[in-house]
Amino acid sequence: MKRTRTTFWFVILYILAAFSWWTYAHVSSNQTIHHQQRELLEMARLQASRDLYANLIERKFSHGNSDILIRMGGRYFEADTNLIAAFFQSVYPNLRFELSKDGGMKVEVNEANLSRLYQRERNRNFMFLGEGIVFMGLLLWGFLIIYRSYREKDELNRMQANFIMSVTHELKTPLASAKLMLQTMIKRKLDVEQQSKLVDNSLSEINRLDGLIEKILLASRFEHHNQHIQRRNINLSELCRDVVERLAHTQRFETRLFAEIDDNVSVSGDVALLVSVLTNLIENAAKYSDDQTPIRVRLFSNHHTAHLQVIDHGHGISERDKKLVFNKFYRVGNEETRTTKGTGLGLYIVKNIVTDMEGAIEVKDNHPKGSIFEITMPAIEYELQDTFG
């Protein structure tokens, strides 16, 4: 894995360096071409100057006029300075000619052509730099997507490894407990009360195992979009009271589970799945908080929206983990050192159930300590026939 990561970064750096060099080479080549074109203009200017000296062998000015006398074939001809300048201008279109009465001569590079030459150099530089920046941006964007996909795959592999370790432990524990109690009943002569206690404990472990398998199957159905919600109008107030009352009679929640439930709050959803949602949230709150710290379940409606909160006073959840706790298999920490039980599927299932029922769930801080998991769902008008069963 480390070698793959090193190779990936090496390839990225190599491609970026190669493309940076490509951009630099094109800009440098453009500057070289510009300098060569400047040199060609300067050579043309020098050649034009020599031509002027060669053709204007003798220059004399008539008194009182602005004509230049040119000797050709032993005779002098009068030539207007503008005509001479126009003649050389036609031969050297990129140059500018100025002839004066006092015999002075001036040959310069045409400023318009020089300006166009500089503008062409700038445009080509902008083109190469623009292409380089755009292409490099696309490369970096592509590398970022690949890197994020790689990180997500790496994280998913890590979570799946944790999930396998966790499920292995979660499956072996109830099986080993049930097996031990059944072997005890077979090998020893026990009275009716002891046998009844061992049977109850065995059934409890089997139910725990059945719940774990059901959770895995439910997560699989959500993964493949095979989960079908059986909607009906539900008195959520009665459903929450029933779940809280049932859990409060267990030893684990006997003195720490409290409820603040408004009457006649109704929603449209699936009864069994809502029971699973609330049970998961309460068990999750107990799992990540100290023993005997209170857990509160609140239900109220506001502006046609039902609010269901599970509030604990545990260790809280970091801002980073708040964004990840609803992901499949995600659990804080490492499975080899973690002491809390779980598979990383509970909150993933809760999130999918609530979403399928057109609701939303979020986790917030509970001050001064702990977390609040809040579910919001569209509330419906309460009807007497609505039940939770």
BALOBA-1460 file (C-alpha; in Angstrom, 3 decimals):
// residues 389
<rec num="1" residu="m" x="0.000" y="0.000" z="0.000"/>
<rec num="2" residu="k" x="2.814" y="2.402" z="0.891"/>
<rec num="3" residu="r" x="4.639" y="1.565" z="-2.359"/>
<rec num="4" residu="t" x="1.467" y="2.244" z="-4.359"/>
<rec num="5" residu="r" x="1.010" y="5.625" z="-2.690"/>
<rec num="6" residu="t" x="4.653" y="6.546" z="-3.335"/>
<rec num="7" residu="t" x="4.367" y="5.534" z="-6.996"/>
<rec num="8" residu="f" x="1.161" y="7.569" z="-7.362"/>
<rec num="9" residu="w" x="2.774" y="10.741" z="-6.043"/>
<rec num="10" residu="f" x="5.900" y="10.155" z="-8.128"/>
<rec num="11" residu="v" x="3.815" y="9.903" z="-11.317"/>
<rec num="12" residu="i" x="1.909" y="13.079" z="-10.410"/>
<rec num="13" residu="l" x="5.107" y="15.041" z="-9.754"/>
<rec num="14" residu="y" x="6.686" y="13.718" z="-12.960"/>
<rec num="15" residu="i" x="3.697" y="14.732" z="-15.115"/>
<rec num="16" residu="l" x="3.476" y="18.184" z="-13.507"/>
<rec num="17" residu="a" x="7.226" y="18.728" z="-13.965"/>
<rec num="18" residu="a" x="7.078" y="17.549" z="-17.597"/>
<rec num="19" residu="f" x="4.173" y="19.833" z="-18.431"/>
<rec num="20" residu="s" x="5.792" y="22.777" z="-16.617"/>
<rec num="21" residu="w" x="8.894" y="22.225" z="-18.733"/>
<rec num="22" residu="w" x="6.743" y="22.036" z="-21.880"/>
<rec num="23" residu="t" x="5.173" y="25.396" z="-21.049"/>
<rec num="24" residu="y" x="8.544" y="26.974" z="-20.245"/>
<rec num="25" residu="a" x="10.064" y="25.615" z="-23.486"/>
<rec num="26" residu="h" x="7.262" y="27.081" z="-25.619"/>
<rec num="27" residu="v" x="7.488" y="30.489" z="-23.926"/>
<rec num="28" residu="s" x="11.273" y="30.506" z="-24.355"/>
<rec num="29" residu="s" x="10.934" y="29.469" z="-28.011"/>
<rec num="30" residu="n" x="8.449" y="32.283" z="-28.579"/>
<rec num="31" residu="q" x="10.871" y="34.805" z="-27.088"/>
<rec num="32" residu="t" x="13.667" y="33.464" z="-29.308"/>
<rec num="33" residu="i" x="11.489" y="33.859" z="-32.404"/>
<rec num="34" residu="h" x="10.645" y="37.415" z="-31.338"/>
<rec num="35" residu="h" x="14.334" y="38.318" z="-30.973"/>
<rec num="36" residu="q" x="15.094" y="36.787" z="-34.370"/>
<rec num="37" residu="q" x="12.342" y="38.832" z="-35.985"/>
<rec num="38" residu="r" x="13.738" y="41.970" z="-34.338"/>
<rec num="39" residu="e" x="17.181" y="41.139" z="-35.696"/>
<rec num="40" residu="l" x="15.741" y="40.643" z="-39.191"/>
<rec num="41" residu="l" x="14.115" y="44.075" z="-39.021"/>
<rec num="42" residu="e" x="17.384" y="45.624" z="-37.907"/>
<rec num="43" residu="m" x="19.234" y="43.901" z="-40.766"/>
<rec num="44" residu="a" x="16.612" y="45.193" z="-43.208"/>
<rec num="45" residu="r" x="17.083" y="48.700" z="-41.813"/>
<rec num="46" residu="l" x="20.844" y="48.533" z="-42.329"/>
<rec num="47" residu="q" x="20.397" y="47.177" z="-45.863"/>
<rec num="48" residu="a" x="17.956" y="49.965" z="-46.679"/>
<rec num="49" residu="s" x="20.450" y="52.552" z="-45.407"/>
<rec num="50" residu="r" x="23.156" y="51.122" z="-47.645"/>
<rec num="51" residu="d" x="20.753" y="51.178" z="-50.605"/>
<rec num="52" residu="l" x="19.998" y="54.824" z="-49.988"/>
<rec num="53" residu="y" x="23.674" y="55.730" z="-49.935"/>
<rec num="54" residu="a" x="24.340" y="53.662" z="-53.054"/>
<rec num="55" residu="n" x="21.496" y="55.212" z="-55.086"/>
<rec num="56" residu="l" x="21.744" y="58.779" z="-53.857"/>
<rec num="57" residu="i" x="25.302" y="59.198" z="-55.109"/>
<rec num="58" residu="e" x="25.158" y="62.962" z="-55.125"/>
<rec num="59" residu="r" x="22.629" y="65.198" z="-53.469"/>
<rec num="60" residu="k" x="22.360" y="68.897" z="-54.172"/>
<rec num="61" residu="f" x="19.577" y="71.278" z="-53.332"/>
<rec num="62" residu="s" x="18.277" y="73.937" z="-55.660"/>
<rec num="63" residu="h" x="18.004" y="77.346" z="-54.131"/>
<rec num="64" residu="g" x="14.544" y="78.226" z="-53.116"/>
<rec num="65" residu="n" x="12.924" y="74.841" z="-53.636"/>
<rec num="66" residu="s" x="12.715" y="71.525" z="-51.798"/>
<rec num="67" residu="d" x="13.721" y="69.168" z="-54.623"/>
<rec num="68" residu="i" x="16.668" y="66.807" z="-54.520"/>
<rec num="69" residu="l" x="18.910" y="66.626" z="-57.579"/>
<rec num="70" residu="i" x="19.912" y="63.045" z="-58.424"/>
<rec num="71" residu="r" x="22.596" y="62.277" z="-60.971"/>
<rec num="72" residu="m" x="21.773" y="59.361" z="-63.247"/>
<rec num="73" residu="g" x="23.782" y="58.711" z="-66.469"/>
<rec num="74" residu="g" x="25.772" y="61.934" z="-66.086"/>
<rec num="75" residu="r" x="22.665" y="64.116" z="-65.823"/>
<rec num="76" residu="y" x="20.792" y="65.538" z="-62.881"/>
<rec num="77" residu="f" x="17.129" y="64.911" z="-62.384"/>
<rec num="78" residu="e" x="14.880" y="66.610" z="-59.934"/>
<rec num="79" residu="a" x="13.075" y="64.217" z="-57.545"/>
<rec num="80" residu="d" x="10.679" y="65.093" z="-54.782"/>
<rec num="81" residu="t" x="11.675" y="63.747" z="-51.351"/>
<rec num="82" residu="n" x="8.230" y="62.226" z="-50.879"/>
<rec num="83" residu="l" x="8.601" y="60.236" z="-54.113"/>
<rec num="84" residu="i" x="12.001" y="58.902" z="-53.063"/>
<rec num="85" residu="a" x="10.634" y="57.955" z="-49.639"/>
<rec num="86" residu="a" x="7.630" y="56.246" z="-51.255"/>
<rec num="87" residu="f" x="9.917" y="54.307" z="-53.591"/>
<rec num="88" residu="f" x="12.009" y="52.881" z="-50.763"/>
<rec num="89" residu="q" x="8.910" y="52.358" z="-48.686"/>
<rec num="90" residu="s" x="7.561" y="50.049" z="-51.390"/>
<rec num="91" residu="v" x="10.813" y="48.098" z="-51.403"/>
<rec num="92" residu="y" x="11.025" y="47.939" z="-47.582"/>
<rec num="93" residu="p" x="7.433" y="48.030" z="-46.298"/>
<rec num="94" residu="n" x="8.435" y="47.374" z="-42.678"/>
<rec num="95" residu="l" x="10.663" y="50.473" z="-42.518"/>
<rec num="96" residu="r" x="10.063" y="54.209" z="-42.333"/>
<rec num="97" residu="f" x="12.139" y="56.678" z="-44.471"/>
<rec num="98" residu="e" x="12.735" y="60.350" z="-43.807"/>
<rec num="99" residu="l" x="14.859" y="62.507" z="-46.223"/>
<rec num="100" residu="s" x="15.670" y="66.103" z="-45.302"/>
<rec num="101" residu="k" x="16.749" y="69.156" z="-47.374"/>
<rec num="102" residu="d" x="20.119" y="69.381" z="-45.730"/>
<rec num="103" residu="g" x="21.082" y="65.975" z="-47.052"/>
<rec num="104" residu="g" x="20.172" y="64.141" z="-43.869"/>
<rec num="105" residu="m" x="18.805" y="60.630" z="-44.113"/>
<rec num="106" residu="k" x="16.902" y="58.656" z="-41.500"/>
<rec num="107" residu="v" x="15.790" y="55.040" z="-41.771"/>
<rec num="108" residu="e" x="13.819" y="53.503" z="-38.873"/>
<rec num="109" residu="v" x="11.718" y="50.456" z="-38.191"/>
<rec num="110" residu="n" x="8.025" y="51.141" z="-38.647"/>
<rec num="111" residu="e" x="6.584" y="51.642" z="-35.164"/>
<rec num="112" residu="a" x="3.270" y="50.014" z="-36.102"/>
<rec num="113" residu="n" x="5.064" y="46.862" z="-37.268"/>
<rec num="114" residu="l" x="7.213" y="46.866" z="-34.143"/>
<rec num="115" residu="s" x="4.114" y="47.231" z="-31.982"/>
<rec num="116" residu="r" x="2.444" y="44.329" z="-33.805"/>
<rec num="117" residu="l" x="5.572" y="42.243" z="-33.274"/>
<rec num="118" residu="y" x="5.517" y="42.870" z="-29.510"/>
<rec num="119" residu="q" x="1.765" y="42.241" z="-29.393"/>
<rec num="120" residu="r" x="2.195" y="38.937" z="-31.223"/>
<rec num="121" residu="e" x="4.857" y="37.881" z="-28.732"/>
<rec num="122" residu="r" x="2.605" y="38.751" z="-25.773"/>
<rec num="123" residu="n" x="-0.397" y="36.972" z="-27.297"/>
<rec num="124" residu="r" x="1.583" y="33.809" z="-27.921"/>
<rec num="125" residu="n" x="3.010" y="33.916" z="-24.389"/>
<rec num="126" residu="f" x="-0.490" y="34.348" z="-22.965"/>
<rec num="127" residu="m" x="-1.690" y="31.489" z="-25.151"/>
<rec num="128" residu="f" x="1.039" y="29.119" z="-23.963"/>
<rec num="129" residu="l" x="0.682" y="30.174" z="-20.342"/>
<rec num="130" residu="g" x="-3.116" y="29.961" z="-20.533"/>
<rec num="131" residu="e" x="-2.987" y="26.509" z="-22.083"/>
<rec num="132" residu="g" x="-0.482" y="25.469" z="-19.445"/>
<rec num="133" residu="i" x="-2.563" y="26.786" z="-16.554"/>
<rec num="134" residu="v" x="-5.819" y="25.288" z="-17.869"/>
<rec num="135" residu="f" x="-4.286" y="21.912" z="-18.646"/>
<rec num="136" residu="m" x="-2.415" y="21.846" z="-15.346"/>
<rec num="137" residu="g" x="-5.628" y="22.759" z="-13.540"/>
<rec num="138" residu="l" x="-7.442" y="19.908" z="-15.277"/>
<rec num="139" residu="l" x="-4.587" y="17.561" z="-14.375"/>
<rec num="140" residu="l" x="-4.693" y="18.634" z="-10.727"/>
<rec num="141" residu="w" x="-8.477" y="18.282" z="-10.688"/>
<rec num="142" residu="g" x="-8.202" y="14.784" z="-12.154"/>
<rec num="143" residu="f" x="-5.445" y="13.882" z="-9.700"/>
<rec num="144" residu="l" x="-7.603" y="15.179" z="-6.843"/>
<rec num="145" residu="i" x="-10.529" y="13.008" z="-7.933"/>
<rec num="146" residu="i" x="-8.254" y="9.975" z="-8.247"/>
<rec num="147" residu="y" x="-6.686" y="10.700" z="-4.872"/>
<rec num="148" residu="r" x="-10.065" y="11.140" z="-3.180"/>
<rec num="149" residu="s" x="-11.307" y="7.914" z="-4.750"/>
<rec num="150" residu="y" x="-8.166" y="6.187" z="-3.575"/>
<rec num="151" residu="r" x="-8.599" y="7.583" z="-0.055"/>
<rec num="152" residu="e" x="-12.256" y="6.583" z="0.016"/>
<rec num="153" residu="k" x="-11.395" y="3.079" z="-1.144"/>
<rec num="154" residu="d" x="-8.618" y="2.869" z="1.430"/>
<rec num="155" residu="e" x="-10.979" y="4.088" z="4.145"/>
<rec num="156" residu="l" x="-13.691" y="1.672" z="3.019"/>
<rec num="157" residu="n" x="-11.221" y="-1.222" z="3.116"/>
<rec num="158" residu="r" x="-10.203" y="-0.210" z="6.622"/>
<rec num="159" residu="m" x="-13.818" y="0.022" z="7.776"/>
<rec num="160" residu="q" x="-14.672" y="-3.317" z="6.161"/>
<rec num="161" residu="a" x="-11.712" y="-4.902" z="7.958"/>
<rec num="162" residu="n" x="-12.988" y="-3.408" z="11.228"/>
<rec num="163" residu="f" x="-16.491" y="-4.631" z="10.380"/>
<rec num="164" residu="i" x="-15.282" y="-8.194" z="9.812"/>
<rec num="165" residu="m" x="-13.388" y="-8.170" z="13.101"/>
<rec num="166" residu="s" x="-16.391" y="-6.716" z="14.909"/>
<rec num="167" residu="v" x="-18.936" y="-9.091" z="13.353"/>
<rec num="168" residu="t" x="-16.703" y="-12.053" z="14.106"/>
<rec num="169" residu="h" x="-16.651" y="-11.041" z="17.752"/>
<rec num="170" residu="e" x="-20.351" y="-10.173" z="17.831"/>
<rec num="171" residu="l" x="-21.321" y="-13.527" z="16.304"/>
<rec num="172" residu="k" x="-19.015" y="-15.657" z="18.393"/>
<rec num="173" residu="t" x="-19.986" y="-14.138" z="21.749"/>
<rec num="174" residu="p" x="-23.729" y="-15.031" z="21.792"/>
<rec num="175" residu="l" x="-23.045" y="-18.399" z="20.159"/>
<rec num="176" residu="a" x="-20.415" y="-19.247" z="22.761"/>
<rec num="177" residu="s" x="-22.686" y="-18.083" z="25.622"/>
<rec num="178" residu="a" x="-25.700" y="-20.055" z="24.375"/>
<rec num="179" residu="k" x="-23.545" y="-23.126" z="23.750"/>
<rec num="180" residu="l" x="-22.048" y="-22.938" z="27.238"/>
<rec num="181" residu="m" x="-25.452" y="-22.621" z="28.922"/>
<rec num="182" residu="l" x="-26.919" y="-25.509" z="26.920"/>
<rec num="183" residu="q" x="-23.914" y="-27.703" z="27.762"/>
<rec num="184" residu="t" x="-24.383" y="-26.795" z="31.408"/>
<rec num="185" residu="m" x="-28.012" y="-27.915" z="31.278"/>
<rec num="186" residu="i" x="-27.027" y="-31.207" z="29.648"/>
<rec num="187" residu="k" x="-24.122" y="-32.089" z="31.941"/>
<rec num="188" residu="r" x="-25.609" y="-31.015" z="35.264"/>
<rec num="189" residu="k" x="-28.761" y="-31.760" z="37.082"/>
<rec num="190" residu="l" x="-30.368" y="-28.399" z="37.721"/>
<rec num="191" residu="d" x="-33.599" y="-27.485" z="39.396"/>
<rec num="192" residu="v" x="-36.447" y="-25.937" z="37.455"/>
<rec num="193" residu="e" x="-35.568" y="-22.359" z="38.410"/>
<rec num="194" residu="q" x="-31.938" y="-22.705" z="37.289"/>
<rec num="195" residu="q" x="-32.973" y="-24.366" z="34.063"/>
<rec num="196" residu="s" x="-35.498" y="-21.617" z="33.405"/>
<rec num="197" residu="k" x="-32.850" y="-18.946" z="33.996"/>
<rec num="198" residu="l" x="-30.375" y="-20.631" z="31.644"/>
<rec num="199" residu="v" x="-33.067" y="-21.015" z="28.989"/>
<rec num="200" residu="d" x="-33.994" y="-17.332" z="29.287"/>
<rec num="201" residu="n" x="-30.351" y="-16.325" z="29.014"/>
<rec num="202" residu="s" x="-29.871" y="-18.597" z="25.998"/>
<rec num="203" residu="l" x="-32.934" y="-17.106" z="24.312"/>
<rec num="204" residu="s" x="-31.609" y="-13.636" z="25.060"/>
<rec num="205" residu="e" x="-28.301" y="-14.458" z="23.367"/>
<rec num="206" residu="i" x="-30.115" y="-16.019" z="20.412"/>
<rec num="207" residu="n" x="-32.296" y="-12.923" z="20.094"/>
<rec num="208" residu="r" x="-29.176" y="-10.800" z="20.179"/>
<rec num="209" residu="l" x="-27.681" y="-12.928" z="17.411"/>
<rec num="210" residu="d" x="-30.914" y="-12.725" z="15.429"/>
<rec num="211" residu="g" x="-30.947" y="-8.935" z="15.794"/>
<rec num="212" residu="l" x="-27.383" y="-8.706" z="14.502"/>
<rec num="213" residu="i" x="-28.180" y="-10.861" z="11.461"/>
<rec num="214" residu="e" x="-31.324" y="-8.824" z="10.791"/>
<rec num="215" residu="k" x="-29.280" y="-5.615" z="10.968"/>
<rec num="216" residu="i" x="-26.807" y="-6.968" z="8.401"/>
<rec num="217" residu="l" x="-29.613" y="-8.058" z="6.086"/>
<rec num="218" residu="l" x="-31.351" y="-4.703" z="6.437"/>
<rec num="219" residu="a" x="-28.132" y="-2.856" z="5.582"/>
<rec num="220" residu="s" x="-27.722" y="-5.110" z="2.543"/>
<rec num="221" residu="r" x="-31.237" y="-4.284" z="1.343"/>
<rec num="222" residu="f" x="-30.533" y="-0.569" z="1.616"/>
<rec num="223" residu="e" x="-27.265" y="-1.037" z="-0.250"/>
<rec num="224" residu="h" x="-29.100" y="-2.654" z="-3.167"/>
<rec num="225" residu="h" x="-32.208" y="-0.428" z="-2.902"/>
<rec num="226" residu="n" x="-34.444" y="-3.403" z="-2.168"/>
<rec num="227" residu="q" x="-35.970" y="-1.912" z="0.968"/>
<rec num="228" residu="h" x="-39.675" y="-1.143" z="0.581"/>
<rec num="229" residu="i" x="-41.325" y="1.166" z="3.111"/>
<rec num="230" residu="q" x="-44.827" y="0.104" z="4.134"/>
<rec num="231" residu="r" x="-46.312" y="3.476" z="4.923"/>
<rec num="232" residu="r" x="-49.202" y="4.084" z="7.249"/>
<rec num="233" residu="n" x="-50.313" y="6.798" z="9.636"/>
<rec num="234" residu="i" x="-48.560" y="6.232" z="12.966"/>
<rec num="235" residu="n" x="-49.121" y="7.744" z="16.374"/>
<rec num="236" residu="l" x="-45.436" y="8.417" z="16.985"/>
<rec num="237" residu="s" x="-46.110" y="9.501" z="20.577"/>
<rec num="238" residu="e" x="-47.503" y="6.066" z="21.503"/>
<rec num="239" residu="l" x="-44.752" y="4.296" z="19.578"/>
<rec num="240" residu="c" x="-42.009" y="6.189" z="21.432"/>
<rec num="241" residu="r" x="-43.643" y="5.570" z="24.809"/>
<rec num="242" residu="d" x="-43.874" y="1.863" z="24.041"/>
<rec num="243" residu="v" x="-40.195" y="1.592" z="23.026"/>
<rec num="244" residu="v" x="-38.994" y="3.609" z="26.028"/>
<rec num="245" residu="e" x="-41.158" y="1.580" z="28.419"/>
<rec num="246" residu="r" x="-39.921" y="-1.723" z="26.996"/>
<rec num="247" residu="l" x="-36.259" y="-0.720" z="27.226"/>
<rec num="248" residu="a" x="-36.697" y="0.868" z="30.666"/>
<rec num="249" residu="h" x="-37.658" y="-2.550" z="32.064"/>
<rec num="250" residu="t" x="-34.270" y="-3.984" z="31.080"/>
<rec num="251" residu="q" x="-31.384" y="-3.910" z="33.513"/>
<rec num="252" residu="r" x="-29.268" y="-1.810" z="31.215"/>
<rec num="253" residu="f" x="-31.721" y="1.137" z="31.063"/>
<rec num="254" residu="e" x="-33.692" y="0.679" z="34.260"/>
<rec num="255" residu="t" x="-32.531" y="3.855" z="36.022"/>
<rec num="256" residu="r" x="-31.202" y="6.021" z="33.206"/>
<rec num="257" residu="l" x="-33.821" y="6.239" z="30.449"/>
<rec num="258" residu="f" x="-36.259" y="9.159" z="30.593"/>
<rec num="259" residu="a" x="-38.882" y="10.452" z="28.199"/>
<rec num="260" residu="e" x="-40.415" y="13.849" z="27.394"/>
<rec num="261" residu="i" x="-43.055" y="12.979" z="24.821"/>
<rec num="262" residu="d" x="-45.807" y="15.295" z="23.632"/>
<rec num="263" residu="d" x="-49.200" y="13.759" z="22.922"/>
<rec num="264" residu="n" x="-50.736" y="13.155" z="19.513"/>
<rec num="265" residu="v" x="-47.653" y="13.569" z="17.316"/>
<rec num="266" residu="s" x="-48.297" y="11.543" z="14.163"/>
<rec num="267" residu="v" x="-46.249" y="10.756" z="11.063"/>
<rec num="268" residu="s" x="-46.493" y="8.587" z="7.975"/>
<rec num="269" residu="g" x="-44.020" y="5.699" z="7.950"/>
<rec num="270" residu="d" x="-43.226" y="2.083" z="8.696"/>
<rec num="271" residu="v" x="-43.855" y="0.992" z="12.297"/>
<rec num="272" residu="a" x="-41.190" y="-1.720" z="12.493"/>
<rec num="273" residu="l" x="-38.546" y="0.478" z="10.940"/>
<rec num="274" residu="l" x="-39.319" y="3.412" z="13.241"/>
<rec num="275" residu="v" x="-39.030" y="1.091" z="16.229"/>
<rec num="276" residu="s" x="-35.662" y="-0.014" z="14.879"/>
<rec num="277" residu="v" x="-34.581" y="3.625" z="14.444"/>
<rec num="278" residu="l" x="-35.434" y="4.661" z="17.996"/>
<rec num="279" residu="t" x="-33.988" y="1.474" z="19.500"/>
<rec num="280" residu="n" x="-30.749" y="1.930" z="17.585"/>
<rec num="281" residu="l" x="-30.386" y="5.530" z="18.715"/>
<rec num="282" residu="i" x="-31.038" y="4.697" z="22.383"/>
<rec num="283" residu="e" x="-28.626" y="1.756" z="22.345"/>
<rec num="284" residu="n" x="-26.022" y="3.888" z="20.574"/>
<rec num="285" residu="a" x="-26.383" y="6.588" z="23.250"/>
<rec num="286" residu="a" x="-25.880" y="3.988" z="25.988"/>
<rec num="287" residu="k" x="-22.900" y="2.466" z="24.195"/>
<rec num="288" residu="y" x="-20.938" y="5.708" z="24.021"/>
<rec num="289" residu="s" x="-21.731" y="7.181" z="27.419"/>
<rec num="290" residu="d" x="-20.812" y="6.210" z="30.941"/>
<rec num="291" residu="d" x="-23.015" y="3.875" z="32.972"/>
<rec num="292" residu="q" x="-25.808" y="5.534" z="34.923"/>
<rec num="293" residu="t" x="-25.583" y="8.795" z="32.948"/>
<rec num="294" residu="p" x="-29.113" y="9.768" z="31.865"/>
<rec num="295" residu="i" x="-30.490" y="9.261" z="28.370"/>
<rec num="296" residu="r" x="-33.512" y="11.328" z="27.368"/>
<rec num="297" residu="v" x="-35.971" y="10.809" z="24.534"/>
<rec num="298" residu="r" x="-37.854" y="13.947" z="23.466"/>
<rec num="299" residu="l" x="-40.711" y="14.152" z="20.988"/>
<rec num="300" residu="f" x="-42.513" y="17.340" z="19.996"/>
<rec num="301" residu="s" x="-43.972" y="18.964" z="16.907"/>
<rec num="302" residu="n" x="-43.312" y="22.427" z="15.553"/>
<rec num="303" residu="h" x="-44.670" y="24.008" z="12.362"/>
<rec num="304" residu="h" x="-46.021" y="20.722" z="10.992"/>
<rec num="305" residu="t" x="-42.706" y="18.964" z="11.664"/>
<rec num="306" residu="a" x="-42.152" y="16.155" z="14.151"/>
<rec num="307" residu="h" x="-38.892" y="16.376" z="16.128"/>
<rec num="308" residu="l" x="-37.546" y="13.214" z="17.760"/>
<rec num="309" residu="q" x="-34.413" y="13.654" z="19.877"/>
<rec num="310" residu="v" x="-32.217" y="11.156" z="21.695"/>
<rec num="311" residu="i" x="-29.996" y="13.051" z="24.138"/>
<rec num="312" residu="d" x="-27.029" y="11.622" z="26.030"/>
<rec num="313" residu="h" x="-24.315" y="12.961" z="28.309"/>
<rec num="314" residu="g" x="-21.493" y="10.859" z="26.896"/>
<rec num="315" residu="h" x="-18.118" y="11.726" z="25.442"/>
<rec num="316" residu="g" x="-19.507" y="13.640" z="22.477"/>
<rec num="317" residu="i" x="-18.611" y="13.420" z="18.793"/>
<rec num="318" residu="s" x="-15.907" y="15.436" z="17.050"/>
<rec num="319" residu="e" x="-16.744" y="17.676" z="14.097"/>
<rec num="320" residu="r" x="-14.908" y="15.303" z="11.751"/>
<rec num="321" residu="d" x="-16.784" y="12.253" z="13.001"/>
<rec num="322" residu="k" x="-20.130" y="14.035" z="12.771"/>
<rec num="323" residu="k" x="-19.766" y="13.946" z="8.983"/>
<rec num="324" residu="l" x="-18.850" y="10.249" z="8.964"/>
<rec num="325" residu="v" x="-20.911" y="8.503" z="11.656"/>
<rec num="326" residu="f" x="-23.756" y="7.759" z="9.211"/>
<rec num="327" residu="n" x="-21.420" y="6.046" z="6.742"/>
<rec num="328" residu="k" x="-21.551" y="2.291" z="6.350"/>
<rec num="329" residu="f" x="-19.124" y="0.411" z="8.646"/>
<rec num="330" residu="y" x="-17.811" y="3.639" z="10.157"/>
<rec num="331" residu="r" x="-16.784" y="3.484" z="13.810"/>
<rec num="332" residu="v" x="-14.525" y="5.820" z="15.713"/>
<rec num="333" residu="g" x="-11.140" y="4.339" z="16.543"/>
<rec num="334" residu="n" x="-9.602" y="0.975" z="15.739"/>
<rec num="335" residu="e" x="-11.395" y="-2.318" z="16.147"/>
<rec num="336" residu="e" x="-8.385" y="-3.949" z="17.796"/>
<rec num="337" residu="t" x="-8.341" y="-1.442" z="20.670"/>
<rec num="338" residu="r" x="-12.031" y="-0.476" z="20.899"/>
<rec num="339" residu="t" x="-13.945" y="-1.700" z="23.939"/>
<rec num="340" residu="t" x="-17.492" y="-0.886" z="22.803"/>
<rec num="341" residu="k" x="-19.409" y="-3.474" z="20.793"/>
<rec num="342" residu="g" x="-20.968" y="-2.781" z="17.421"/>
<rec num="343" residu="t" x="-20.772" y="-3.301" z="13.687"/>
<rec num="344" residu="g" x="-20.840" y="0.244" z="12.316"/>
<rec num="345" residu="l" x="-24.231" y="-0.421" z="10.687"/>
<rec num="346" residu="g" x="-26.665" y="1.032" z="13.215"/>
<rec num="347" residu="l" x="-26.484" y="4.712" z="12.267"/>
<rec num="348" residu="y" x="-26.136" y="3.819" z="8.579"/>
<rec num="349" residu="i" x="-29.470" y="1.965" z="8.805"/>
<rec num="350" residu="v" x="-31.057" y="4.798" z="10.785"/>
<rec num="351" residu="k" x="-29.985" y="7.361" z="8.187"/>
<rec num="352" residu="n" x="-31.397" y="5.332" z="5.287"/>
<rec num="353" residu="i" x="-34.691" y="4.588" z="7.027"/>
<rec num="354" residu="v" x="-35.257" y="8.230" z="7.941"/>
<rec num="355" residu="t" x="-34.321" y="9.389" z="4.430"/>
<rec num="356" residu="d" x="-36.706" y="6.894" z="2.838"/>
<rec num="357" residu="m" x="-39.478" y="8.287" z="5.054"/>
<rec num="358" residu="e" x="-38.758" y="11.805" z="3.728"/>
<rec num="359" residu="g" x="-37.113" y="12.833" z="6.961"/>
<rec num="360" residu="a" x="-33.668" y="14.040" z="8.021"/>
<rec num="361" residu="i" x="-31.281" y="13.263" z="10.858"/>
<rec num="362" residu="e" x="-28.407" y="15.267" z="12.272"/>
<rec num="363" residu="v" x="-26.110" y="15.078" z="15.272"/>
<rec num="364" residu="k" x="-25.466" y="18.100" z="17.472"/>
<rec num="365" residu="d" x="-23.511" y="18.834" z="20.621"/>
<rec num="366" residu="n" x="-25.263" y="18.565" z="23.949"/>
<rec num="367" residu="h" x="-23.838" y="21.216" z="26.250"/>
<rec num="368" residu="p" x="-21.901" y="20.890" z="28.409"/>
<rec num="369" residu="k" x="-21.283" y="17.261" z="27.420"/>
<rec num="370" residu="g" x="-22.679" y="14.612" z="25.123"/>
<rec num="371" residu="s" x="-24.575" y="14.453" z="21.838"/>
<rec num="372" residu="i" x="-28.072" y="15.005" z="20.477"/>
<rec num="373" residu="f" x="-29.360" y="12.912" z="17.583"/>
<rec num="374" residu="e" x="-32.392" y="14.704" z="16.138"/>
<rec num="375" residu="i" x="-34.797" y="13.314" z="13.555"/>
<rec num="376" residu="t" x="-37.224" y="15.608" z="11.741"/>
<rec num="377" residu="m" x="-40.158" y="14.253" z="9.750"/>
<rec num="378" residu="p" x="-43.286" y="15.774" z="8.240"/>
<rec num="379" residu="a" x="-46.059" y="15.645" z="10.839"/>
<rec num="380" residu="i" x="-49.620" y="14.750" z="9.876"/>
<rec num="381" residu="e" x="-52.938" y="15.516" z="11.512"/>
<rec num="382" residu="y" x="-53.592" y="13.280" z="14.491"/>
<rec num="383" residu="e" x="-56.415" y="10.808" z="14.082"/>
<rec num="384" residu="l" x="-57.935" y="8.647" z="16.792"/>
<rec num="385" residu="q" x="-57.535" y="5.439" z="14.778"/>
<rec num="386" residu="d" x="-53.789" y="5.937" z="14.342"/>
<rec num="387" residu="t" x="-51.856" y="3.378" z="16.375"/>
<rec num="388" residu="f" x="-48.289" y="2.257" z="16.754"/>
<rec num="389" residu="g" x="-48.975" y="-1.424" z="16.443"/>
